[in-house]
Amino acid sequence: MDNFTINEVLREAARRGAPFAEIYFEEKNNFGLVLEDGKIEKVTQGYEAGAGIRVIDDNGRTTYAYTNDLSLEALLKAVRVATLGLNGLKDSVSLENPEVTSGNVQIKPGEVAAEEKLNLLKVADEEIRRLGPEIRQVQASYGELEAKVVIANTEGTYVEMNKTRVRFAVQAVAEKDGVIQTGYDAIGTTKGFETFKEQQVDVAARAAGERAIKMLSAEPAPSGEMPVVMAGEAGGTMIHEASGHGLEADIVQKRMSVYAGKKGQKVASPLITVVDDGTIPGKYGTVPYDDEGNKTKKNVLIDRGILTGYMYDRLTAKKDNVEPTGNGRRESYQHKPIPRMTNTYIAPGEDDPEKIIREVKEGLLVKKMGGGQVDTNTGDFVFEVSEGYLIEDGQVTVPVRGATLTGNGPKVLNNVLAVGKDLGWSIGTCGKDGQGVPVSDAQPTLLIGNLVVGGTGRIRRK
């Protein structure tokens, strides 16, 4: 999209009385492969381009229109739709010199042959099947995105950025004597195809397969309140779901968050610091600018137990009379930006992860989390454990299956007794208000003093 078109669109919005108007242009190519049991199950390839026009009036009311017709006539029509009911105010817009970012991509995925991408999936399939006859099914997938985005508004912001993402995921299904278990692993970055030289798919595949096989011999999980060690490799599902969404400013301002009105108050153990940082090189949620043209940055949300801030987009920041934090994100040009996480994590502490386990007499070690539900109003949650083990006399003993964790986000964070010096990352697509955006989450090894574990078994007594 050229500068003339952008200027004409924003001038038209200003002439029609828009106190603030923004154009978001997006052009993207995507490619995907799914291999199931050694056979190509699905191939996707697509190109899409379009633009969204957002208008915000003096009362904070937002209107949005989008089109995949990028002619000036169609864009001006979208402006007229978005500015219905406004009175003309001004007729000039001055754009700053464009800030252009291209990311740190060494090998553009679009320039790599499809056969090489398919080979990644074949390697994963073969690696898992070598583990034994218990493996019944393997599904491996590859996805890539290359996009160009232009963001400009009537306040002079003008940003151009190139986005690249690659993702590999694998799921293994194992069966023995009628017991079925699954294992999953994934790799995702904002780098190029060089990702798969830095992070080997065979290692991820083997981890998924071994997890599935190991859980075949698992005993029923015990039930009751007990100490729980959340391993760093469990990733940041807990912090993302149980606390992260409650720290997004739109949820806070609607009084739908347990953290509403608690800025400056103690909401966690002094051992806990929670950060959202969209600038970490290569991470799956990393972007140089958010989808409003604000620079991303490191935002400390909870500092040694004290709630210090929320994640803001432009609109919510204006309501609280603060600056945006670089968290205004959207799925595509068809969506309005809203406050979203990027790379969210609990900062590492000083404890040795192995020592943390040794200090637990009877408890549960969680190595991988499954799905769950969270009520942001209260912070209450229920999570499934996809890989867990008993801790007995400071030793990790037998694997357990069917475990659930039930608790309350702030209460759990207040009950953290030790924080490891490690940090384990996981990736995903976070859904909110019908939009999905790429994110990553992380946590160190955590010792939670007491947490309700659901299961059908019991702690073994010697």
C-alpha positions in Angstrom: 0.0 0.0 0.0 1.5 3.3 -1.1 1.8 6.5 0.9 -0.6 8.4 -1.3 -3.4 5.9 -0.6 -2.7 5.9 3.1 -2.7 9.7 3.3 -6.0 10.0 1.3 -7.7 7.5 3.5 -6.7 9.2 6.7 -7.5 12.7 5.3 -10.9 11.5 4.4 -11.5 10.2 7.9 -10.3 13.5 9.4 -12.5 15.5 7.0 -15.5 13.4 8.1 -14.9 14.3 11.7 -12.8 11.4 13.1 -10.9 12.6 16.2 -8.7 9.5 15.7 -8.6 7.2 12.7 -6.3 4.3 11.8 -5.6 2.1 8.8 -4.2 -1.3 9.2 -3.0 -3.0 6.0 -2.0 -6.6 5.9 -0.6 -8.9 3.2 0.2 -12.5 4.1 1.2 -15.8 2.7 0.8 -19.0 4.6 1.6 -22.7 4.1 0.9 -25.8 6.1 1.4 -29.5 6.1 -0.1 -32.3 8.2 1.4 -35.8 8.1 -0.6 -38.6 9.8 0.7 -42.1 10.1 3.3 -41.4 7.4 0.8 -40.1 4.9 0.1 -36.5 3.8 -3.3 -35.7 5.4 -3.5 -32.0 4.5 -1.8 -29.3 2.5 -2.8 -25.7 2.9 -1.5 -22.7 1.0 -3.0 -19.2 0.8 -2.5 -15.6 0.1 -4.6 -12.8 1.7 -4.6 -9.1 1.7 -6.9 -6.4 3.1 -7.2 -3.3 5.2 -9.1 -2.3 8.3 -10.2 1.2 9.1 -10.8 2.1 12.8 -12.3 5.3 14.1 -12.5 6.3 17.8 -14.6 9.3 18.8 -14.1 11.6 21.8 -16.2 9.4 24.0 -14.1 6.3 23.2 -16.8 4.8 20.9 -15.1 2.6 18.3 -16.3 1.8 14.8 -14.5 -0.6 12.5 -14.8 -1.5 8.8 -12.6 -3.7 6.7 -12.2 -4.7 3.0 -10.1 -7.0 0.9 -10.6 -4.6 -2.0 -7.5 -2.4 -1.8 -8.6 0.2 -4.4 -8.7 3.8 -3.2 -12.5 3.9 -3.9 -13.1 0.8 -1.7 -11.0 2.1 1.1 -12.7 5.5 1.1 -16.1 3.6 1.2 -14.8 1.8 4.3 -14.0 5.2 5.8 -17.5 6.5 5.1 -19.0 3.4 6.8 -16.7 3.8 9.9 -17.4 7.6 10.2 -21.2 7.5 9.9 -22.7 10.1 12.3 -19.5 12.2 12.8 -19.3 15.8 11.8 -16.3 17.1 9.8 -13.5 18.7 11.9 -10.2 19.0 10.0 -8.7 18.2 6.7 -5.0 17.7 7.3 -2.9 14.7 8.4 0.8 14.7 8.8 2.5 11.3 8.8 6.0 10.7 10.4 8.7 9.0 8.4 7.9 5.3 8.3 9.6 3.1 10.9 10.4 -0.1 9.0 11.3 -3.4 10.7 12.1 -6.7 9.1 12.9 -9.0 12.0 15.9 -11.4 12.3 15.2 -14.0 9.5 18.1 -15.9 8.0 16.2 -18.4 5.8 12.8 -17.2 4.5 10.4 -20.2 4.9 8.7 -19.3 1.6 12.0 -20.0 -0.2 12.4 -23.5 1.2 11.1 -26.4 -0.9 8.0 -28.1 0.3 9.9 -31.4 0.2 12.3 -30.2 2.9 9.3 -29.2 5.1 7.7 -32.5 4.5 10.9 -34.2 5.5 10.8 -32.6 8.9 7.5 -34.3 9.5 8.8 -37.7 8.2 11.8 -37.5 10.5 9.4 -36.9 13.5 7.2 -39.8 12.5 10.1 -42.2 12.1 11.7 -41.0 15.4 8.5 -41.8 17.4 7.9 -45.1 15.8 11.4 -46.3 16.7 10.3 -46.1 20.4 8.3 -49.3 20.3 5.2 -51.2 19.3 3.1 -49.3 21.8 3.0 -46.3 19.3 -0.3 -46.5 17.5 -0.6 -43.1 15.8 1.6 -40.1 15.0 0.4 -36.8 13.7 3.0 -34.1 12.8 2.3 -30.7 11.4 4.2 -27.7 10.0 3.0 -24.2 9.5 4.5 -20.9 8.3 3.4 -17.3 7.9 5.1 -14.4 6.1 3.3 -11.1 6.3 3.8 -7.4 5.6 1.9 -5.0 7.8 1.5 -1.2 7.5 -0.1 0.8 10.4 -0.8 4.5 10.1 -3.1 6.9 12.0 -4.2 10.5 12.2 -1.7 11.2 15.0 1.2 10.7 12.7 2.1 7.1 13.4 3.5 5.2 10.4 4.9 1.8 10.9 5.8 -0.9 8.3 6.9 -4.4 9.6 7.5 -7.8 8.2 6.3 -10.7 10.3 7.6 -14.3 10.0 6.5 -17.3 12.0 7.2 -21.0 11.8 5.7 -23.8 13.8 6.1 -27.5 14.2 3.9 -29.7 16.4 3.7 -33.4 17.0 1.3 -35.7 18.8 1.9 -39.4 19.6 -0.8 -41.9 20.7 0.3 -45.0 22.5 -1.8 -48.0 23.5 -1.2 -51.1 25.7 -3.7 -53.5 27.2 -6.6 -51.2 26.3 -4.9 -48.1 28.0 -4.5 -45.2 25.6 -2.2 -42.2 26.3 -1.0 -39.2 24.2 2.1 -37.1 24.2 2.5 -33.7 22.6 5.3 -31.2 21.8 5.8 -28.1 19.7 8.3 -25.7 18.4 7.5 -22.2 17.3 9.5 -19.0 16.7 9.4 -15.6 14.9 12.6 -16.6 13.1 12.9 -18.3 9.7 13.5 -21.9 8.6 16.8 -21.8 10.5 14.7 -22.5 13.5 14.9 -26.2 12.7 18.6 -26.2 12.8 18.6 -24.7 16.2 15.7 -26.8 17.6 15.7 -30.3 16.3 12.3 -31.8 15.5 13.5 -35.3 16.3 14.2 -34.2 19.9 10.7 -32.8 20.2 9.2 -35.9 18.6 11.0 -38.3 20.8 9.9 -36.3 23.9 6.2 -36.6 22.8 6.5 -40.3 22.1 8.3 -41.1 25.3 5.7 -39.2 27.2 2.9 -41.2 25.7 4.6 -44.5 26.4 5.6 -43.6 29.9 2.1 -42.7 30.9 0.8 -46.1 29.9 2.1 -47.5 33.2 0.8 -44.6 35.2 -1.2 -45.2 38.4 -4.5 -43.3 39.1 -3.6 -39.9 40.5 -4.1 -39.3 44.3 -6.7 -36.9 45.5 -6.6 -34.3 48.2 -4.6 -31.2 49.2 -0.9 -31.6 48.8 2.3 -29.8 47.8 2.6 -29.5 44.1 5.9 -28.9 42.2 5.3 -27.3 38.8 8.4 -28.2 36.7 9.8 -25.5 34.4 9.1 -27.7 31.4 5.4 -27.6 32.2 5.5 -24.2 30.5 3.5 -21.1 31.4 0.0 -22.4 31.1 -0.8 -21.7 34.7 0.4 -18.1 34.7 -1.1 -17.4 31.2 -4.6 -18.7 32.1 -4.9 -18.2 35.8 -3.4 -14.7 36.0 -2.4 -13.4 32.6 -5.9 -12.7 31.2 -6.9 -11.1 34.4 -4.1 -8.6 33.9 -5.4 -7.4 30.5 -6.8 -3.9 30.9 -10.1 -4.4 29.1 -11.1 -7.2 31.5 -9.9 -5.1 34.4 -11.9 -2.1 33.4 -15.0 -4.2 33.0 -14.6 -5.3 36.6 -14.3 -8.9 35.3 -10.9 -9.5 36.8 -9.9 -10.5 40.3 -7.1 -8.0 39.9 -9.3 -5.0 39.3 -8.6 -2.1 41.7 -5.6 -3.8 43.3 -2.7 -1.9 41.7 -0.1 -1.4 44.4 -1.4 -4.2 46.5 0.2 -7.6 47.4 -1.3 -10.2 45.1 1.4 -12.9 45.2 4.3 -14.2 47.2 7.4 -11.9 47.3 9.1 -14.6 45.3 6.9 -14.0 42.3 7.5 -11.5 39.5 5.3 -11.7 36.4 6.5 -10.1 33.2 5.0 -9.7 29.7 7.7 -8.9 27.1 7.1 -8.7 23.4 10.7 -7.9 22.6 12.4 -11.3 23.4 14.3 -12.3 20.2 12.7 -15.2 18.4 9.9 -16.0 20.8 6.6 -17.0 19.3 4.7 -13.9 20.7 7.5 -11.4 19.8 6.7 -8.4 17.6 8.6 -5.1 17.3 5.4 -3.1 17.3 1.9 -4.1 18.4 -1.0 -3.9 16.0 -1.6 -0.2 16.7 2.0 0.8 15.9 3.1 1.1 19.5 6.6 -0.3 20.3 6.5 -3.5 22.4 8.4 -3.6 25.6 9.1 -5.4 28.8 6.2 -4.9 31.1 6.5 -5.9 34.8 3.0 -6.7 35.9 3.7 -8.1 39.3 7.0 -7.1 41.0 8.0 -9.3 44.0 4.4 -9.9 44.8 3.1 -6.4 44.3 0.7 -5.7 41.4 2.4 -2.9 39.4 0.5 -2.7 36.1 -1.8 -4.0 33.5 -1.5 -4.7 29.7 -3.0 -1.8 27.7 -3.9 -1.0 24.1 -4.6 2.5 23.0 -8.3 2.6 24.1 -7.9 1.2 27.5 -4.8 3.3 28.2 -6.8 6.4 27.4 -9.4 5.4 29.9 -6.8 5.0 32.7 -4.8 8.1 31.5 -1.7 6.0 31.0 0.5 5.2 28.0 -0.2 2.0 25.9 2.1 -0.8 26.8 2.5 -2.3 23.3 -0.2 -5.0 23.9 -2.8 -3.9 21.3 -3.0 -7.0 19.2 -5.4 -8.4 16.5 -5.7 -11.6 14.6 -5.9 -9.9 11.2 -7.1 -6.8 9.3 -10.7 -8.1 9.9 -10.4 -7.6 13.7 -10.1 -4.6 16.1 -7.0 -4.6 18.4 -7.6 -5.5 22.0 -5.2 -5.9 25.0 -3.4 -9.3 24.6 -0.4 -11.0 26.0 2.8 -11.6 24.0 5.5 -13.6 25.9 4.3 -13.9 29.5 6.4 -15.5 32.2 7.2 -15.8 35.9 10.8 -14.6 36.4 13.3 -17.2 37.5 14.3 -17.3 41.2 17.4 -18.6 43.0 16.5 -22.2 44.0 17.9 -25.4 42.5 14.9 -27.2 40.8 16.2 -30.6 42.0 16.5 -29.3 45.6 12.9 -28.1 45.5 11.8 -31.6 44.7 14.0 -33.1 47.4 12.3 -31.0 50.1 8.8 -32.4 49.4 7.9 -35.5 51.5 4.6 -36.3 49.7 3.3 -34.5 46.7 2.8 -34.2 43.0 5.3 -33.2 40.3 3.6 -31.7 37.2 5.8 -31.9 34.0 3.1 -31.1 31.4 -0.2 -29.3 31.7 -3.3 -30.1 29.7 -6.4 -28.0 29.1 -8.5 -26.3 31.7 -11.0 -23.6 32.6 -10.5 -20.2 34.4 -13.0 -17.7 35.8 -11.2 -14.3 35.4 -13.8 -12.7 37.8 -12.6 -14.8 40.7 -9.3 -16.3 39.5 -10.7 -19.8 40.1 -9.3 -22.5 37.8 -9.4 -26.2 37.0 -6.5 -27.7 34.9 -5.7 -31.1 33.7 -2.3 -32.6 34.1 -1.1 -34.5 31.1 2.2 -35.7 32.7 2.5 -36.0 36.4 4.5 -38.1 39.0 4.3 -38.8 42.6 7.0 -37.3 44.9 7.7 -39.6 47.9 10.4 -38.7 50.5 11.9 -36.2 48.1 12.2 -38.7 45.2 10.2 -38.7 41.9 8.6 -42.2 41.8 5.7 -43.4 39.7 3.8 -41.6 36.9 0.2 -40.8 37.6 -2.7 -40.2 35.2 -6.1 -38.4 35.4 -4.9 -35.7 37.7 -6.5 -32.3 37.9 -5.5 -29.1 39.7 -8.2 -26.9 41.3 -7.4 -23.6 42.9 -7.4 -19.8 42.7 -4.8 -17.9 40.8 -3.9 -15.2 43.3 -4.1 -17.7 46.2 -1.8 -20.1 44.4 0.7 -17.3 43.6 0.6 -16.3 47.3 1.3 -19.9 48.3 4.5 -20.3 46.3 7.3 -21.4 48.6 10.2 -21.7 46.2 11.1 -20.5 42.7 13.7 -22.3 40.6 16.4 -20.7 38.6 15.3 -22.5 35.4 12.8 -21.3 32.8 10.7 -23.5 30.5 8.8 -22.1 27.5 5.7 -23.3 25.7 3.9 -21.9 22.6 0.3 -21.6 21.6 -2.5 -19.6 20.0 -4.4 -17.7 22.6 -8.1 -17.2 22.0 -10.1 -14.2 23.2 -13.2 -12.4 21.8 -13.1 -14.6 18.8 -9.5 -13.8 17.9 -6.5 -16.0 18.0 -3.0 -14.6 18.3 0.4 -16.4 18.8 1.9 -16.3 22.3 4.5 -18.0 24.4 4.5 -18.5 28.1 7.1 -19.7 30.6 7.7 -20.4 34.3 10.6 -21.7 36.4 10.1 -24.7 38.7 7.6 -23.7 41.4 6.8 -25.2 44.8 3.2 -24.6 45.7 2.5 -25.2 49.4 -0.9 -26.8 49.0 -3.1 -27.3 46.0 -6.2 -29.4 45.5 -5.4 -32.4 43.4 -8.2 -34.4 41.9 -7.8 -38.1 41.1 -9.2 -41.5 41.8 -6.1 -42.9 43.6 -4.4 -42.2 46.9 -1.0 -41.3 48.2 1.0 -44.5 48.8 2.0 -45.2 52.4 5.1 -47.1 53.1 
